[in-house]
Amino acid sequence: MRSDYDPMNTLDNSIRSVEPLSCYTCDVGFLGFCCHKTPVNCTATEDKCYSAVAKFSAVEFEMHESGCTEESGCGDSHGHVLNVNYTITKTCCSNSLCNGAASTQLPLTLTSYALGAALVAVWSHWGL
């Protein structure tokens, strides 16, 4: 009689459920290079790692970010800042450090959106 019970697998799953999820985050990035990519422990409510890309409509300008999030934060979103449309694609994964493949990352905070949109608006206005 064959048994699929593996005590080491059960122990491994138990340990994983106690340890917090770890994800890569990038605080500063320029010209497609992350200057300070580090692993962080997620909070108890953050059950996914993510990689996000924000694309602005006025010019080919992209911003990238990675970090921890709740499952509800995954997916696409759209909006506009200073009359510039943007699309954010947020791809999520469930394993520790699973979001480390992307090397181009910039923060996607509201401040960054505003700064990016302002740059796009200036570039569009001055033809840069």
Buried (B, 14 or more C-beta within 10 A) or exposed (E): EEEEEEEEEEEEEEEEEEEBBBBBBBBEBEEEEBEEBEEBEBEEEBBBBBBBBBEBBBEEBBBBBBBBBBEEBBEEEEEEBBEBBBEBEBBBBEEBEBBBEBEBBBBBEEEBBEBBBEBBBEBBEEEE
